[in-house]
Amino acid sequence: MTSRRAFLAAGIGALCAAPLLPRALRADDAATVLTATDVHVSNYPTVEAVRWIGETLERETQGRVRLRQYHSGQLGREAEAIDMARFGAIDMTRVYAGALNNAFPLTTALCLPYAFDSVAHMRHALDTGIAQTVLDGFGTRDLVGLAVYDSGARCFYNTRHPIVTPKDLHGLKLRVASSDMFIDLVRLLGANPTPMSLGDTFSGMETHMIDGAENNMRSFHSSRHFEAARFWSQSEHSYAPDILLISRRSLDALRPGDRDLLIDTARASVPVMRKLWDESEGAARTAVADYGIAFNEVDMDAFREAARPLRDRYLRQPELQALYARIRELA
């Protein structure tokens, strides 16, 4: 059986050896089949929203444009998916904004600690031009931003004890995504950041390689991390959203009308995703509460103050400062 790693290596190798024809061009004239990836499970709101995009495209084009989904990390981690989309080996991918910070600096403004006050603030800001500004920044590296999917409040959870102030994080080993900003944030708050894929986090907690992680409630439930980490602390330290991307080669290969339809449908999928998110997040919170997870509030002022030096350092960059100012004006 061919491993996922071998598949990815073969895909990139073939692209390097042959002309970089987009996948959409290689499909037959009768049906253009676009591939879409996500590390989340089949019923996750972002997966379902992209599935809705596929169903809409197929219906509106009478089957001429279709979407084939690979969820649950079937084609690799988010970092691999970004590279595969850039090279045209896959067409679309949904990734966490934190994984894009280093390559696409404007995404950092959406991830900064305490940039947003609430889900309502985040959605209002995204819908009032912030999302489009960030999406416009993707054209420089063979990708096109299609949509920004919000993903709730990121909070800390761990196997040891409740976290009320940053002092309670001291000495804990916490999984973070491969993002310089989140690594720096967790270190600044006093914990030991451990970059690790979402798929490896559960076993990391079970084997005591790490003590916990930070993520949103929906992922805490769908990844079953609640079975290992019994303490959830409502820090809401970031509302870092998810971003739906498409390969520039794949988008350009579509007929002009199909290209416009895809872009418009992706934008229309945002409220679809949000409705699914709100419903599933509430269900997830109920499920983990029934399992016996201990919830606690945190000293929000103490966390904001502890995170301020990192935020101020990033805001020395004029573009980020301007975007952050727009976000705060919409609070």
C-alpha positions in Angstrom: 0.0 0.0 0.0 1.3 3.4 -0.9 1.9 5.6 2.1 0.6 9.2 2.3 4.1 10.5 2.5 5.1 8.5 -0.6 2.0 9.9 -2.4 2.9 13.4 -1.6 6.5 13.0 -2.6 5.5 11.4 -5.9 3.1 14.2 -6.6 5.6 16.9 -6.0 8.3 15.0 -7.9 6.0 14.5 -10.9 5.2 18.2 -10.9 8.9 19.1 -10.8 9.7 16.7 -13.7 6.7 17.7 -15.9 5.1 20.9 -17.1 3.1 22.4 -14.3 -0.4 21.8 -15.8 -3.2 22.5 -13.4 -5.4 19.7 -12.3 -8.4 21.4 -13.8 -6.7 21.3 -17.2 -6.0 17.7 -17.0 -9.6 16.8 -16.4 -11.6 15.8 -19.4 -13.9 18.3 -21.2 -17.0 16.7 -19.8 -16.2 17.2 -16.2 -13.6 19.3 -14.4 -13.0 17.6 -11.0 -11.4 19.8 -8.4 -9.8 18.3 -5.3 -10.3 19.8 -1.8 -8.5 18.9 1.4 -9.0 19.4 5.1 -7.4 17.9 8.2 -10.8 17.9 10.0 -13.3 15.1 10.1 -16.2 14.6 7.7 -18.9 16.4 9.7 -16.7 19.4 10.7 -18.3 22.7 9.7 -15.5 23.7 7.3 -15.7 20.3 5.6 -19.4 20.6 5.2 -19.2 24.1 3.9 -16.8 23.0 1.2 -19.1 20.1 0.4 -21.9 22.6 0.0 -19.7 24.5 -2.5 -19.1 21.3 -4.5 -22.8 20.5 -4.5 -23.7 24.0 -5.7 -21.0 24.0 -8.4 -22.2 20.6 -9.7 -25.8 21.7 -9.7 -25.2 25.1 -11.4 -22.9 23.6 -14.1 -25.0 20.5 -14.7 -22.2 18.4 -13.6 -19.5 20.0 -15.6 -17.6 21.2 -12.5 -17.3 18.8 -9.5 -15.5 18.7 -6.2 -13.8 15.7 -4.7 -13.1 16.0 -1.0 -10.3 14.5 1.1 -11.0 15.2 4.8 -9.5 13.9 8.0 -5.9 14.7 6.8 -6.1 12.0 4.1 -3.6 13.9 1.9 -1.4 15.3 4.6 -1.1 18.0 7.1 -1.9 21.6 6.6 1.7 22.7 5.8 1.8 19.9 3.1 -1.6 20.9 1.7 -0.4 24.5 1.3 2.6 23.4 -0.7 0.6 21.0 -2.8 -1.9 23.7 -3.7 0.9 26.1 -4.6 2.3 23.5 -7.0 -1.1 22.6 -8.4 -1.0 19.0 -7.1 -4.3 19.7 -5.3 -6.8 22.5 -6.1 -8.3 23.7 -2.8 -7.5 23.5 0.9 -8.9 24.8 4.1 -6.1 25.8 6.6 -5.9 27.4 10.0 -4.7 31.1 9.6 -1.9 30.5 12.1 -0.2 28.1 9.7 -0.1 30.9 7.1 1.4 33.7 9.3 5.0 33.3 8.2 4.3 33.2 4.5 1.4 35.6 4.4 2.0 38.3 7.1 -1.4 39.9 6.9 -3.0 36.8 8.3 -1.1 37.6 11.5 -3.5 40.4 12.3 -6.4 37.9 12.5 -4.5 35.8 15.0 -3.0 38.3 17.4 -3.9 37.8 21.0 -7.1 39.6 22.0 -7.4 41.3 18.6 -11.1 40.4 18.6 -13.4 40.8 21.7 -16.0 38.2 20.7 -17.3 36.1 17.8 -19.7 38.9 17.0 -16.8 41.4 16.8 -14.8 39.0 14.6 -17.6 38.4 12.1 -18.5 42.0 11.9 -14.9 42.9 11.2 -14.4 40.2 8.6 -17.6 41.2 6.8 -16.7 44.9 6.8 -13.7 44.6 4.6 -11.1 42.9 6.8 -11.5 39.5 5.2 -11.1 40.8 1.7 -8.0 42.7 2.6 -6.4 39.5 3.9 -7.6 37.4 1.0 -6.1 40.0 -1.5 -2.7 39.3 0.0 -2.5 35.7 -1.2 -1.9 36.4 -4.9 1.9 36.7 -4.5 2.6 33.0 -4.0 0.5 31.0 -6.5 -2.6 30.9 -4.2 -5.9 32.7 -4.3 -7.9 33.4 -1.1 -11.5 32.3 -1.5 -13.1 32.7 1.9 -12.4 33.3 5.6 -14.2 30.9 7.9 -14.2 31.9 11.5 -13.5 29.1 14.0 -14.5 30.4 17.5 -12.4 31.2 20.5 -9.1 29.4 21.1 -8.7 28.4 24.7 -6.2 26.4 26.8 -6.9 22.8 27.9 -4.6 20.5 29.8 -4.3 17.3 31.8 -3.1 18.8 35.1 -5.1 21.7 36.6 -7.4 24.7 35.9 -5.6 27.7 34.4 -6.9 31.0 35.9 -3.8 33.3 35.5 -0.8 33.1 33.2 1.2 31.8 36.3 -0.8 28.6 36.1 0.7 27.9 32.7 4.3 27.9 34.0 6.0 24.6 33.4 3.3 23.1 31.2 4.2 21.6 27.8 1.6 22.7 25.4 1.0 21.7 21.7 0.9 24.6 19.4 0.6 24.9 15.6 3.7 25.6 13.6 3.3 29.3 13.8 6.1 31.6 15.1 3.5 33.9 16.7 1.7 31.1 18.7 5.0 29.6 19.7 6.1 33.0 21.0 2.8 33.6 22.7 2.8 30.4 24.7 6.4 30.9 25.7 5.6 34.5 26.8 2.8 33.2 29.0 5.2 30.9 30.7 4.5 27.5 29.2 6.8 25.4 27.0 5.5 25.4 23.4 5.7 22.1 21.5 4.9 22.4 17.7 2.9 19.4 16.7 0.3 18.4 14.2 -3.3 18.2 15.4 -3.3 14.5 14.6 -0.5 13.7 17.0 -1.8 15.8 19.9 -4.0 13.1 21.5 -1.2 10.5 21.7 1.1 13.3 22.9 -1.1 13.9 25.9 -1.7 10.2 26.6 2.0 9.5 26.7 2.8 12.7 28.7 4.9 14.1 25.9 2.8 17.2 26.4 0.4 18.4 29.1 -2.2 20.1 26.9 -2.9 22.3 24.0 -4.9 25.3 22.8 -7.7 25.2 20.3 -11.4 25.9 19.8 -14.2 23.9 21.4 -15.3 22.2 18.2 -11.8 20.8 17.6 -11.4 19.8 21.2 -14.5 17.6 20.8 -14.0 16.3 17.3 -10.4 15.3 18.0 -11.5 13.6 21.2 -8.8 15.5 23.1 -11.3 15.8 26.0 -10.7 12.2 26.7 -7.1 13.0 27.7 -7.4 16.6 28.9 -10.0 17.1 31.6 -9.4 20.9 32.3 -10.8 23.5 29.9 -9.9 27.2 30.7 -11.9 29.9 28.8 -8.9 32.1 27.9 -10.2 33.2 24.5 -6.7 34.3 23.7 -7.2 34.2 20.0 -10.0 34.0 17.4 -7.7 32.9 14.6 -9.9 31.9 11.7 -9.7 29.4 9.0 -9.0 30.3 5.3 -10.1 28.6 2.2 -7.5 28.7 -0.6 -7.3 27.6 -4.2 -4.3 27.1 -6.5 -3.9 30.0 -8.9 -3.2 27.5 -11.7 -6.4 25.7 -11.0 -8.5 28.8 -10.8 -7.0 30.2 -14.0 -7.7 26.9 -15.8 -11.4 27.2 -15.3 -13.7 28.8 -17.9 -14.3 32.4 -17.0 -18.0 31.8 -16.1 -17.0 28.8 -13.9 -14.3 30.8 -12.3 -16.7 33.5 -11.3 -19.2 30.9 -10.1 -16.6 29.3 -7.9 -15.5 32.6 -6.3 -19.1 33.7 -5.7 -20.1 30.3 -4.3 -17.1 30.3 -1.9 -18.2 33.7 -0.6 -21.7 32.5 -0.2 -20.5 29.5 1.8 -19.4 31.7 4.7 -22.9 32.1 6.3 -23.5 28.4 5.6 -20.3 27.5 7.6 -21.2 29.9 10.4 -24.7 28.4 10.9 -23.1 24.9 11.0 -20.4 26.2 13.4 -22.8 27.7 15.9 -24.9 24.6 16.0 -22.0 22.1 16.3 -20.1 24.2 18.8 -23.0 24.2 21.2 -23.4 20.5 20.8 -19.7 20.0 21.4 -19.7 22.0 24.6 -22.7 20.0 25.9 -21.0 16.7 25.0 -17.7 17.4 26.7 -19.6 18.8 29.8 -21.6 15.6 30.0 -18.2 13.7 29.9 -17.2 15.5 33.0 -14.8 18.2 31.7 -14.1 20.9 34.3 -14.7 24.4 32.8 -13.3 27.6 34.4 -13.1 31.3 33.6 -9.7 33.1 33.6 -8.4 36.4 34.7 -8.9 38.0 31.3 -7.1 41.3 32.2 -4.1 39.3 33.4 -3.9 37.4 30.2 -4.3 40.5 28.0 -1.5 42.3 29.9 0.8 39.3 29.7 0.2 39.0 25.9 0.7 42.8 25.3 4.5 42.7 24.6 4.0 40.2 21.8 1.2 42.1 20.2 3.1 45.4 20.4 6.1 43.8 18.8 4.1 42.6 15.8 2.4 45.9 15.5 5.7 47.6 14.7 5.0 46.4 11.1 3.0 49.3 9.5 0.7 47.0 7.4 -0.2 44.9 10.5 -0.7 48.1 12.6 -3.1 49.6 10.0 -5.1 46.4 9.8 -5.2 45.9 13.5 -6.4 49.5 14.0 -9.3 48.8 11.6 -10.2 45.7 13.6 -10.3 47.5 16.9 -12.3 50.4 15.4 -15.0 47.8 14.7 -15.1 46.4 18.2 
